[in-house]
Amino acid sequence: MIYSRFIEEAVRWRFLDQTITEAREGFEDMALGALDVLIGKAVTAARQPAA
């Protein structure tokens, strides 16, 4: 069923687009410096080996 795969992929892309839009809206009032710090902390935490 090629159509079902196509639809599934389209839904995934739409979901990703909505998630990104919501994230941007959630941080739009945050100062750029504070956002950089927050992103830096998240990247550092993601790079830590799992306990």
N, C-alpha and C positions, 0 to 999 in steps of 0.2 A: 504494500500500500504506500505508494510514493506520496500521495496526498496527505496521509496522516503524519508522515515524517515532516513534510513541509509545514503543515499547520503547527505541529509540536515545536518546531524550530522558531516559527514566527511568534508563537506565544512566549517562548523563552526570551527572545529578543525584546518583546514588548514588556515583559516583566522586568527585565534588566533596565530598560529605559525608564520605567516608572520608579524603580528603586533609586536610580541615579538622580532623577528629578527630585524625589522626596529628600534625599540626602543633601542635595545642593540647597534646597529651600530651608532645611533645618539648620544649616550653618551659614546662611547668607548674612546674618547680623553679627557674626563673630569677626573680630579683628584678624587681619591676615597673620600677624605675628603669633597670636594665640592659636590660630588654626595650624600654622607651621609646627608649633610645639606639640600640639595634639597628634598631628600626623607623624612626627618624629618618634613620639612615644609609642604609637601603634606599630610603626615599622620595627622599632627595637624589640617590642614584645613579640611580634610575629617571627622574628629571627631567632628567638631563644629556643633552644632545644626543648622538646616536650619532657615534662617531669615524669 
